[in-house]
């Protein structure tokens, strides 16, 4: 190992301090820690190529890591080896206003990128809850989503081309800097969502769109998930496409409001809340759309529809929504299940969660993206024993996932599989699926040095 460390230090910045090894041995996934042999901090693609060549020759496991905000353990170095951090690959290389695209390095933080393009009147919609701290490379690795997916789509819909370093150190571009490309297999989209199993992304070419000039934000409560989901479907059928449509269970919103000392008033009997955003080029047109969907709220017995009157109020409401996951983690160790089903089937997911939580005796806090059927189920450990948490709770999770599959959904919409979800893959994949994906993995990484110990 000493020789390996010396060799790697000659390639790029290499850190082995105990504090750093512990920091890079964990992410936002539960309370898991796996310390690597070293943390590598390459500053350019040439250094990444040299690292990959050396590690491939020496059969050293490589775990590519972005900002460490992942929730499925995809970047955890479970087999030791080295963590290849993209922290120093953090440049916005160019923003092409004429062609509505930008080229960036993977370590750029989502929020910083959004700010940069919006200053030029352009827009990059994908906005995960952790957008203030998550990296674009990590977003690509998981095809991350966020509240704006309902109107604008997920990360995959904005990736045009990728510079990728393969395990043998060879560097390729996967596609072209064009919005249309029907040339061969779509290697770009194969890399999107591949969780660091196939190569190391070193540059990303994103498609951009025109920035909306105005938005309005509404909040209303419902006594049941069915009423809330019927409202969402009614809005979509009306022809008004919201830029965000978030469904929040009362417990999650209350946890967030208490933490932020918000004066939010919780009405008796209200169990779910919808946070609905409309955006466009004209505030007047948006108000017309809002008036068009008011009757849909009323038809589904909502509480009063509240408007965020100021930019500050909008920010506070969004903070209430975006903070829930982090606050749940502060309250207890938890498992976050990232279910997704056809939009109209969401009430049935809440029903099965209620039934399973009662059967297995756990507390669950749920919220998610109502516009695209993506529900985050946070299962809290609280005072459950380690044995029960590790042995029994997964049985309940299987029941939830089986219901999602029966409804036409699957076990992850935007967080990925990584380490903690790999045992649940048989719920949705059979042997044929796995053989096909293992064949792809072998083609890219025959020595299996990239992210070993995960779902492939």
Beta strands, then each sheet from edge to edge (+ up, - down):
strand 1: 13-15
strand 2: 38-41
strand 3: 62-65
strand 4: 82-85
strand 5: 92-96
strand 6: 101-104
strand 7: 122-123
strand 8: 159-165
strand 9: 171-173
strand 10: 200-207
strand 11: 209-210
strand 12: 214-222
strand 13: 244-249
strand 14: 272-280
strand 15: 306-307
strand 16: 334-340
strand 17: 363-369
strand 18: 374-380
sheet 1: 1+ 2- 4- 3-
sheet 2: 5+ 6- 10+ 8- 9+
sheet 3: 7+ 11-
sheet 4: 15+ 12- 14+ 13- 17+ 18- 16+
end
